[in-house]
Structure formats: structure tokens, C-alpha cells
Amino acid sequence: MKMEKEKITPKKLSEYEWIIEKEGKMKVPGIIFASEKLMKDMQKDNTLQQVKNVACLPGIIKASFAMPDAHQGYGFSIGGVAAFDLKNGVISPGGVGYDINCGIRLLATDIKVSEFMKKRKEILHSIFRAVPSGVGRGGKAYSKDDLKEVLEKGAEWAVENKMGVKEDLENTEEGGRMKNANPKDVSQRALARGLPQLNTLGSGNHFLEIQKVDNFFNEELAEEWGLKKDCIAIMIHCGSRGLGHQVASDYIKLMEDEYGWKNLPDRELINAPINSKLGQEYLSAMNCAVNFAFCNRQMIMHSVREQIKHFFPKANVKLIYDVAHNIAKIEEHEVDGKKMQVCVHRKGATRSFGPGRKELPKKYQKTGQPIILPGSMGTSSYLLVGTKEAEQLSFASTAHGAGRVESRTQAKRELTPEMIEKELEKKDIIIEAGSRKGIVEEAPKVYKDIDEVALVSHKLHIGNLVAKFKPIAVMKG
């Protein structure tokens, strides 16, 4: 059933909180975190309708949420968050997305920007050669046995194979490895697509960006985490490539065949009961794709470190954290005063655990977890910290980036690669890209205002500001 565009006007609860009251088949209200400016963006597409649709799903708890960067996606809005009861709730591929564990990692260095700028072009080019990027681009083809190990072990496999150190795993969400990941639940087609795609960036909004550590909002915390002002930092943003996409496609089809979509407000919200055989198989296959993505980012980071060391042999390049943006996870949360296990879908949203959560590495249990909020190329990016308030307000979730305001088609109608390159040149940013088309589709103007998104998160305390970064060299797929 196709969604019909209707005028939805949420009621304002506070400066940055809005509610879509429960009505019709909605089991819970919709809660949106946005400023007036961001709300206007959300009303241009089907974001709010998708928030309402998700609120109709069986076993949903508390509310259907939209984060400050929310925009229309497949089934769930991108920026959509929903938690489901494990007894009678569902798991939905549309609540995770096609790019399972699209996520981001932040590396801190002790390389001064002034020193880096002397070799900037050569360093970017050497990384561009070492990390394949672009649609379908593959790297070294690993064996099927290697790949199955990756699906079980995640980033651990890379570290075991001398592509990283133990500390990298400590600084990765879930230690870089989701348990309950059985490669038998992944199709041969998905395996075939994943075989040549480890250590590759992909296309679309995936990027590798070298940035200047520009400003601290919480200097003590930023320095404790390893950031140094006026030094370079590096962000790596990518996911599970063709393997994750195929896992999503496979299970959407299986769920349609098994359960149909007659009772759903939107066919794209196809799902299975979490406790069903198919629900558990999807969870396992999704975890395999999550592990593939953790391993992929670990391998890319290893390639980046090697290239950086070639130019700066004594440089210290340290992983601050790696966070997933597209995932469904079983977590403990307090609901109506009781602690319970729930399945939290975060689709284009970042986990935002505050201090004390046992899932975090010891050092982050003291502070809350790092949250990495990338902008679009040409704009700032941010580092935030998770909070106890997020655990109460949003099932410990916040935004994952800027969020689109224009489609790729619209961008291609309005812009040219030369226009974008000129704009970046004015800001003293250099770029290497896998395709000219990608430069246009990911232009800064097609994204929401990242400063506004970061501000809303901070004002609501669903993720508090720590540091700000400015791009100086960008690699796109």
C-alpha cells in the first residue's frame, strides 16, 4: 500500500520537542526532536507520515521517535528510532536499512595541521589509491572461509590478521563483534557480493575525511579522549557494502512471503515477530552484516594508518570510537520504572549511552560514550558524548549526521561537479572522488544544517557537544 501525503502538524511540547498524538491505528505517539527550522525540512517529505506508520507496529514501546536529522527513508525515516517488546514485538529490515551498520569511526592524531598541509595532496592521493571507492568497486578478493570468519568475528578478524591492535577493539561499539551471528543465515548471493568488498569505501554518502580539530566545547573531556587542538583527525564513514544490501533484500522478500503486508500502513514496514524463526534468522544475518562492516572500517583504518606512517613515521594515530548508525540491538532500558530487555531499531541514528553502562569500555563508562556526528563535505563535523537523559528520553539515541534535504536527482538537476569543487576550493578543502556524479549528489547544500542538528541534540541533552572539526581533505566514493 502506497503512503499518501497528508498534512501532519505536530504539537509543540517544548522548544525542541514535538508530538504527533496517538490516533487511528497508532499504538503509541510520535515524538520528534527538532528546531522550527528542522521541522520545516521534515514537513517537505514523508518523514512525519513514516513516524506515524512506525507507531502502528506490534509491540512498539513508549513512542516512535525521529531524531533532529530525520528525513524520508525506506519504511522508517532515516533518523527513526523505535523499541519493541521482546514478547510481542517485531523486527523490521526497514527499521535498520539496506546499508546495515553504516557507521563511522574517528581517529585522533598528534600531527599538526601546519605539517600535514605541506603534504596534503600526496597523502590524500596515497589513501585514495590504498582504499578502493565507488559503486561496486572491489579490493582484494578473500576466500569464502575468510569471509565467513569475518561474519562471525567482525573487527576481531582484522586484528587477528595484524590489521590493528587490541585497543582498537576496545574502542569499537560491541568490541567490533556482535554475538549471535551465524553465516548459515546469510545467502550465497550475499556472500558473493561481499567477497571482494572488504577494505573498500563504497559510494553514496560514504567518505573518508581528514579534518582539523577546530574547537572544544568540553576541553577536559576532549583531551582525556585523546584529541589535540590544531592537529588532524580522520573520520571513516561506510558500511556493509553489497553484502548488507543483499541481506536486507533477502529478508524483506522472505518476510513478505511469510507474513504479507495486508495489515501494515506501508509495505516497506514488512517485519517478523522477533521471537519467530524468521525474526531470529534475520537478527543473525543482520549481525553478520554488522560484523562485516566493523571489520571493513577496521581494515580501512589500518590502510589509512599505513599511508600516514609513510609520511609521518613517528605519528600516533589512535581510534577514539566506532559507532553504528543502522542497527537493531537487544538492550536493557528502563520503561515505566521497570528495567526490561527491548529490541531498539536505530535507522540513521547513533546510540547515546551515558556514564555507567556496562556495554561501554571502562574509560567511557566514566564519561558516557563518544557520539560522532559528521557533516556533509565542506561543513563542520562534531563529537558529542552520551547522557543519562538520552536513556530516559530516546532509548539512548541521537542524530547520526546532517540528513538530506534534497534528493540525488534534484542535486544533479541543479549542480555540476565544477560548482562544488569551486565551493570547496574557496574553503581550502581538496577532494578526490570515485565518480564525478558522487561529488554532485553529496554536495553540502543537499544536506540539513549540521550546526543546527548538533545544537538540538545538545540542548535536549540527548548528546552533549565535546568538539568541532573542519574538513581539509575529502575522499568520496
FIVEX-458391 format. One line per 10 residues: number of its first residue (from 1); for each residue x negated, y, z negated of C-alpha. Coordinates in pm, 1 decimal, decimal comma, padded with zeros to 6 digits. Last residue first. Example, Ala and Ser with C-alpha at 12.3 -4.5 7.8 and 13.67 -1.06 7.14 Angstrom:
2 = -01367,0:-00106,0:-00714,0; -01230,0:-00450,0:-00780,0
***
This chain:
477 = -03303,0:00717,9:00330,1; -03429,6:01035,1:00167,0; -03770,0:01137,2:00025,7; -03790,0:01473,7:-00148,6; -04082,5:01690,2:-00261,4; -04068,6:01996,3:-00491,3; -03741,1:01937,9:-00674,6; -03665,0:02134,1:-00994,9; -03613,0:01960,7:-01329,8; -03416,0:02051,3:-01644,0
467 = -03449,2:01908,4:-01994,7; -03255,3:01793,8:-02304,7; -02886,1:01874,4:-02249,6; -02627,7:01683,3:-02455,7; -02411,4:01400,8:-02317,9; -02044,2:01351,9:-02414,1; -02090,4:01659,2:-02632,1; -01791,9:01836,3:-02469,6; -02002,8:02149,2:-02407,8; -02297,3:01936,3:-02291,5
457 = -02097,9:01729,9:-02040,7; -01927,7:02045,7:-01913,4; -02267,6:02220,0:-01875,2; -02420,5:01930,0:-01681,2; -02130,7:01932,3:-01431,9; -02152,3:02312,5:-01396,6; -02528,2:02303,3:-01331,0; -02471,0:02020,9:-01079,9; -02238,3:02241,3:-00870,8; -02046,9:01992,5:-00657,2
447 = -02203,2:01838,0:-00347,8; -02163,8:01897,4:00026,4; -02365,2:02221,8:-00002,0; -02685,0:02038,9:-00105,6; -02706,3:01847,5:00225,9; -02674,9:01469,5:00195,3; -02495,4:01401,8:00524,1; -02722,0:01645,0:00709,8; -03054,0:01493,9:00596,8; -02915,6:01141,9:00646,0
437 = -02843,1:01212,2:01014,8; -03209,2:01299,2:01072,7; -03299,4:00948,1:00955,4; -03542,9:00775,6:00718,8; -03626,1:01112,5:00567,2; -03936,4:01305,4:00459,4; -03877,5:01638,2:00283,2; -04073,6:01938,0:00153,9; -03931,6:02183,6:-00100,9; -04058,9:02543,2:-00117,3
427 = -03710,7:02688,4:-00184,4; -03710,6:02865,2:00152,2; -03835,5:02539,9:00307,0; -03532,3:02357,8:00166,8; -03294,3:02598,4:00344,2; -03492,8:02571,6:00667,6; -03487,2:02191,7:00648,7; -03111,2:02200,9:00591,9; -03046,6:02423,5:00894,7; -03280,8:02213,8:01112,5
417 = -03096,7:01893,9:01017,3; -02773,4:02049,2:01151,8; -02455,2:02143,5:00965,2; -02082,4:02198,8:01007,8; -01948,9:01896,7:01197,3; -02202,2:01656,1:01043,5; -02104,4:01774,0:00692,0; -01735,8:01714,6:00770,1; -01808,2:01355,6:00872,5; -02018,0:01297,2:00558,5
407 = -01724,1:01409,2:00347,8; -01733,8:01729,3:00144,2; -01702,8:01788,3:-00231,1; -01939,9:01510,6:-00337,1; -02038,3:01431,4:-00697,1; -02321,8:01618,3:-00874,5; -02468,6:01334,8:-01077,2; -02379,4:01046,5:-01310,1; -02123,2:01207,2:-01541,6; -02056,1:01082,5:-01897,6
397 = -01966,7:00764,3:-02079,8; -01966,5:00632,9:-02437,0; -01611,3:00494,1:-02424,9; -01505,8:00849,9:-02338,2; -01417,3:01045,3:-02651,7; -01528,4:00839,4:-02952,9; -01848,2:00691,8:-02808,1; -01915,0:01022,7:-02634,6; -01894,2:01198,7:-02973,5; -02163,6:00961,3:-03110,8
387 = -02397,9:01107,5:-02850,3; -02616,1:01019,5:-02552,7; -02904,3:01246,7:-02449,8; -02942,8:01456,1:-02136,3; -03199,1:01487,2:-01855,8; -03108,5:01717,1:-01571,1; -03153,3:01771,3:-01197,4; -03186,6:02101,8:-01012,6; -03081,7:02163,3:-00653,1; -03252,0:02122,0:-00313,6
377 = -03168,6:01756,6:-00277,6; -02845,3:01692,9:-00467,4; -02854,0:01695,6:-00846,4; -02957,9:01403,4:-01063,0; -02818,6:01342,8:-01413,1; -03035,7:01102,9:-01612,3; -02898,6:01010,1:-01953,7; -03153,9:00916,4:-02223,4; -03011,2:00707,2:-02506,3; -02943,8:00831,6:-02860,0
367 = -03218,0:00967,1:-03085,5; -03306,2:00701,7:-03345,2; -03175,8:00404,5:-03145,6; -03378,4:00551,8:-02857,7; -03708,5:00462,2:-03026,0; -03583,5:00112,9:-03111,2; -03472,1:00030,2:-02755,8; -03092,5:00056,8:-02718,9; -02835,2:-00224,6:-02744,7; -02839,3:-00193,0:-03126,7
357 = -02660,4:00142,7:-03106,0; -02782,2:00366,8:-03390,4; -02801,2:00702,1:-03214,9; -02551,6:00782,0:-02936,6; -02469,2:00569,9:-02632,3; -02395,1:00761,3:-02311,0; -02348,7:00508,9:-02031,3; -02351,1:00688,9:-01699,0; -02065,7:00723,5:-01448,1; -02030,0:00665,0:-01075,0
347 = -01796,9:00375,1:-01147,3; -01820,6:00276,4:-01513,0; -01592,4:-00016,0:-01596,7; -01594,9:-00098,3:-01968,4; -01488,4:-00452,5:-02063,5; -01390,4:-00443,7:-02430,8; -01510,6:-00607,7:-02751,7; -01341,7:-00461,6:-03059,1; -01415,2:-00248,8:-03363,2; -01098,9:-00121,7:-03527,3
337 = -01014,1:00240,2:-03620,2; -00774,1:00290,9:-03330,3; -01036,5:00157,6:-03085,8; -01400,1:00139,1:-03195,1; -01621,7:00001,9:-02921,9; -01822,0:-00315,4:-02865,9; -01938,0:-00367,9:-02508,0; -01869,7:-00609,1:-02220,8; -02000,6:-00435,2:-01910,9; -01870,1:-00333,5:-01567,9
327 = -02123,1:-00149,2:-01351,2; -02191,2:00136,3:-01110,1; -02418,4:00407,5:-01256,6; -02697,2:00202,6:-01417,4; -02968,5:00377,0:-01619,1; -03348,9:00348,7:-01611,6; -03548,0:00528,2:-01880,6; -03864,8:00725,1:-01961,0; -04094,7:00521,6:-01737,2; -04456,2:00636,0:-01766,7
317 = -04706,6:00752,9:-01508,2; -05038,8:00840,6:-01678,1; -05282,3:00982,9:-01426,2; -05650,1:00885,0:-01436,9; -05676,0:00773,9:-01072,8; -05487,2:01079,8:-00937,4; -05466,4:01041,4:-00556,7; -05475,3:00659,4:-00536,8; -05304,8:00644,3:-00877,0; -05001,2:00823,8:-00726,6
307 = -04974,8:00561,8:-00450,0; -04996,5:00271,9:-00695,6; -04745,5:00433,0:-00931,2; -04499,4:00482,6:-00645,4; -04528,8:00116,2:-00540,6; -04468,5:00006,6:-00903,3; -04167,3:00238,6:-00923,8; -04027,2:00081,0:-00606,3; -04072,7:-00263,7:-00763,2; -03891,9:-00160,6:-01082,5
297 = -03612,6:00000,8:-00878,5; -03561,0:-00324,9:-00684,6; -03576,5:-00536,8:-01000,7; -03301,5:-00333,8:-01167,4; -03101,8:-00350,6:-00841,2; -03134,9:-00730,1:-00810,2; -03036,5:-00763,1:-01176,8; -02716,1:-00565,3:-01117,1; -02646,2:-00784,1:-00811,3; -02677,6:-01097,0:-01029,7
287 = -02458,8:-00929,4:-01293,4; -02192,8:-00871,6:-01022,8; -02210,4:-01240,8:-00932,1; -02157,2:-01336,9:-01299,5; -01871,6:-01089,4:-01350,2; -01716,6:-01204,0:-01020,3; -01733,8:-01567,2:-01136,6; -01576,4:-01474,2:-01470,3; -01283,8:-01298,3:-01300,9; -01242,7:-01590,8:-01059,3
277 = -01222,1:-01844,1:-01344,2; -00977,1:-01619,2:-01529,7; -01069,6:-01445,5:-01856,1; -01124,0:-01104,2:-01699,7; -00788,3:-01129,3:-01520,1; -00856,7:-01063,3:-01151,9; -00851,1:-00736,2:-00958,3; -00740,1:-00555,0:-00642,2; -00745,8:-00179,4:-00707,0; -00809,2:-00106,7:-00336,8
267 = -00454,7:-00229,2:-00260,1; -00317,7:00076,6:-00439,5; -00026,7:00108,9:-00683,6; -00059,5:-00265,5:-00752,9; 00226,0:-00513,0:-00787,9; 00204,0:-00651,3:-00434,7; -00176,0:-00669,7:-00439,3; -00241,3:-01041,2:-00385,3; -00366,1:-01270,0:-00663,4; -00576,6:-01549,3:-00513,7
257 = -00628,3:-01435,0:-00153,9; -00673,6:-01068,8:-00256,2; -00909,6:-01175,5:-00534,9; -01122,4:-01381,4:-00294,1; -01134,0:-01093,9:-00041,2; -01237,1:-00837,3:-00305,7; -01484,3:-01097,7:-00431,1; -01669,8:-01136,6:-00102,5; -01674,5:-00763,8:-00020,5; -01817,3:-00671,5:-00364,0
247 = -02085,7:-00944,1:-00344,0; -02165,4:-00828,6:00012,4; -02224,3:-00469,9:-00098,0; -02446,3:-00589,1:-00382,3; -02664,5:-00793,6:-00144,6; -02676,0:-00520,3:00119,3; -02854,2:-00276,1:-00115,7; -02844,7:-00341,4:-00490,5; -02901,2:00019,0:-00596,2; -03095,4:00339,8:-00538,8
237 = -03214,3:00657,1:-00713,2; -03581,7:00698,4:-00809,1; -03667,3:01019,4:-01000,0; -04023,7:01143,3:-01046,0; -04164,4:01395,6:-01294,6; -04440,8:01646,2:-01228,9; -04607,6:01861,4:-01492,4; -04510,8:02220,9:-01565,9; -04370,3:02116,7:-01905,5; -04468,5:01771,7:-02032,0
227 = -04211,4:01498,0:-02081,3; -04296,2:01197,9:-02300,4; -03974,9:01117,1:-02490,6; -04103,7:01297,4:-02800,7; -04179,2:01596,7:-02578,0; -03822,3:01615,6:-02451,2; -03685,8:01557,3:-02802,9; -03883,9:01841,8:-02958,9; -03814,7:02075,5:-02668,7; -03437,4:02038,7:-02673,1
217 = -03313,2:02267,4:-02395,7; -03644,3:02234,8:-02209,1; -03718,4:02390,1:-01869,1; -03894,4:02319,2:-01544,0; -04043,6:01972,3:-01531,8; -04132,1:01997,9:-01160,9; -03990,6:01728,0:-00940,0; -04084,3:01444,9:-00707,5; -03772,0:01287,0:-00561,7; -03695,1:00940,4:-00432,9
207 = -03352,5:00919,4:-00279,6; -03034,8:00723,1:-00228,6; -02733,8:00932,3:-00126,4; -02685,1:00743,5:00197,8; -02976,1:00514,5:00289,6; -03175,6:00224,7:00147,5; -03468,4:00257,9:-00094,0; -03654,2:-00066,3:-00035,5; -03871,2:-00266,1:-00280,2; -03646,9:-00572,5:-00237,2
197 = -03443,3:-00568,6:00083,6; -03570,9:-00857,1:00298,2; -03381,2:-01137,5:00117,7; -03079,0:-00933,7:00004,7; -02869,5:-00974,3:00320,7; -02934,7:-01349,3:00332,0; -02841,9:-01384,1:-00036,2; -02512,4:-01200,5:00023,4; -02431,4:-01427,9:00320,1; -02517,8:-01737,2:00114,6
187 = -02259,8:-01625,7:-00139,5; -02340,9:-01532,4:-00501,3; -02169,6:-01735,0:-00777,5; -02442,0:-02001,3:-00761,5; -02689,7:-01720,6:-00846,7; -02563,8:-01732,6:-01208,5; -02594,9:-01408,8:-01405,4; -02464,1:-01444,3:-01761,3; -02740,0:-01222,6:-01905,9; -02809,1:-00881,8:-01753,2
177 = -03179,6:-00805,7:-01718,5; -03365,0:-00474,6:-01697,1; -03404,4:-00460,2:-02075,5; -03027,5:-00401,7:-02086,1; -03091,5:-00041,1:-01968,7; -03460,1:-00003,2:-01888,4; -03718,0:00147,3:-02125,2; -03803,7:-00180,7:-02297,3; -03851,0:-00337,5:-01954,0; -04103,9:-00071,0:-01851,5
167 = -04292,1:-00126,4:-02179,7; -04362,3:-00485,8:-02070,5; -04566,9:-00361,9:-01773,3; -04504,3:-00325,0:-01401,0; -04534,5:-00514,0:-01076,2; -04760,3:-00792,1:-01201,6; -04534,5:-01079,1:-01092,7; -04398,4:-01129,0:-01444,9; -04315,5:-00754,6:-01440,0; -04118,4:-00795,8:-01115,8
157 = -03930,7:-01099,6:-01247,7; -03846,1:-00918,7:-01571,9; -03682,0:-00647,4:-01358,9; -03388,0:-00880,7:-01292,7; -03424,9:-01231,4:-01437,0; -03131,8:-01426,4:-01293,2; -03087,0:-01251,6:-00957,7; -03466,0:-01211,9:-00926,8; -03508,0:-01587,3:-00977,9; -03256,9:-01649,3:-00699,3
147 = -03456,8:-01413,0:-00476,5; -03782,4:-01595,3:-00542,2; -03616,4:-01927,6:-00454,5; -03474,3:-01773,4:-00133,7; -03825,0:-01667,0:-00034,1; -03928,4:-01301,3:-00015,6; -03922,2:-01093,7:00304,0; -04146,0:-00788,2:00269,8; -03952,7:-00468,4:00339,8; -03617,8:-00415,5:00502,2
137 = -03445,3:-00117,5:00659,2; -03069,2:-00177,9:00689,1; -02996,7:00194,9:00696,0; -03299,2:00398,5:00585,5; -03599,0:00358,8:00357,2; -03913,5:00145,6:00331,4; -04129,4:00226,7:00025,5; -04506,7:00230,3:00092,8; -04494,6:00454,9:00402,6; -04273,5:00716,9:00234,0
127 = -04496,1:00696,7:-00074,6; -04802,0:00778,2:00140,6; -04612,4:01062,5:00310,2; -04509,8:01217,3:-00019,3; -04868,0:01198,0:-00147,2; -05016,0:01349,1:00170,6; -04770,7:01640,8:00170,1; -04818,8:01720,8:-00199,5; -05197,3:01707,5:-00213,7; -05275,2:02062,2:-00339,5
117 = -04924,1:02082,8:-00487,0; -05004,8:01798,8:-00729,3; -05280,4:01998,0:-00899,4; -05058,4:02305,2:-00961,7; -04772,1:02077,3:-01070,1; -04994,3:01933,1:-01342,4; -05007,9:01553,7:-01354,2; -04929,7:01419,8:-01704,5; -04642,9:01208,3:-01572,2; -04283,9:01123,3:-01663,0
107 = -04080,7:00873,6:-01461,8; -03701,0:00883,2:-01445,7; -03492,6:00590,1:-01324,7; -03161,0:00596,5:-01145,0; -02868,5:00372,0:-01073,0; -02663,4:00201,8:-00804,3; -02586,6:-00094,3:-01015,2; -02338,6:-00246,9:-00767,4; -02325,0:-00042,7:-00446,3; -01976,1:-00157,4:-00343,7
97 = -01806,8:-00003,3:-00644,5; -01765,3:-00097,1:-01009,1; -01399,8:-00012,8:-01070,6; -01310,7:-00117,6:-00714,4; -01456,8:-00461,4:-00797,8; -01183,0:-00489,9:-01063,9; -01193,6:-00681,0:-01392,9; -00864,0:-00725,4:-01571,2; -00725,8:-00706,5:-01923,6; -00512,0:-00947,3:-02125,3
87 = -00748,5:-01092,8:-02383,8; -01067,7:-00896,2:-02305,6; -00888,3:-00562,4:-02339,4; -00995,5:-00324,2:-02065,2; -01199,4:-00003,2:-02063,5; -01177,8:00256,3:-01785,3; -01421,0:00511,0:-01639,2; -01395,5:00697,0:-01307,4; -01673,3:00926,6:-01184,5; -01629,2:00792,2:-00832,8
77 = -01250,7:00759,7:-00830,8; -01127,5:00405,1:-00877,8; -00981,0:00224,0:-00577,8; -01266,6:00311,5:-00336,4; -01373,4:00667,1:-00416,8; -01230,2:01017,8:-00445,1; -01427,8:01260,3:-00658,7; -01534,7:01282,9:-01022,6; -01838,5:01492,9:-01124,9; -01691,5:01605,0:-01461,7
67 = -01597,1:01245,7:-01562,2; -01253,8:01097,8:-01493,6; -01092,0:00871,9:-01754,4; -00800,1:00627,0:-01754,2; -00687,4:00621,3:-02116,0; -00673,7:00435,5:-02450,2; -00709,2:00074,2:-02333,1; -00623,5:-00084,4:-01996,8; -00485,8:-00437,6:-02037,5; -00305,1:-00451,0:-01703,2
57 = -00374,3:-00167,0:-01454,3; -00132,8:00129,3:-01433,1; -00382,9:00390,1:-01566,9; -00604,3:00306,1:-01267,0; -00335,0:00449,7:-01039,2; -00311,0:00773,6:-01236,0; -00689,2:00834,9:-01216,8; -00667,7:00748,7:-00845,6; -00398,2:01010,6:-00796,7; -00625,4:01260,5:-00972,2
47 = -00918,6:01186,6:-00740,1; -00711,0:01187,9:-00418,8; -00879,5:01490,8:-00257,1; -00872,3:01870,3:-00295,8; -00744,9:01855,5:-00655,5; -01082,4:01730,5:-00778,3; -01259,3:02040,4:-00645,1; -01011,0:02268,4:-00826,3; -01077,0:02070,3:-01146,9; -01449,7:02138,4:-01109,7
37 = -01393,1:02517,1:-01108,6; -01145,5:02508,5:-01397,6; -01401,5:02306,6:-01598,2; -01372,1:01929,6:-01609,9; -01327,7:01621,5:-01829,0; -01014,7:01440,0:-01710,1; -00794,6:01215,3:-01923,3; -00523,8:01003,1:-01759,0; -00252,9:00869,8:-01991,3; -00199,6:00499,9:-02069,1
27 = 00024,8:00222,7:-01934,1; 00118,6:00419,6:-01622,1; 00411,4:00251,8:-01443,8; 00630,4:00562,1:-01449,5; 00478,9:00831,9:-01670,4; 00188,2:00882,6:-01910,6; 00079,0:01245,4:-01921,0; -00208,5:01352,3:-01696,8; -00439,1:01520,3:-01946,7; -00712,0:01782,5:-01922,0
17 = -01025,7:01854,0:-02123,1; -01289,2:02124,4:-02058,8; -01143,9:02442,4:-02211,7; -00897,6:02242,7:-02420,9; -00589,2:02026,7:-02363,6; -00497,8:02159,5:-02017,0; -00206,5:01978,4:-01856,7; -00280,5:01800,2:-01529,5; -00116,1:01924,7:-01211,9; -00071,4:01647,5:-00958,3
7 = 00054,6:01742,4:-00612,6; 00111,0:01418,1:-00428,0; -00099,6:01253,2:-00161,2; 00041,0:00914,3:-00079,7; -00175,1:00612,9:-00150,4; -00149,3:00333,8:00105,0; 00000,0:00000,0:00000,0
***
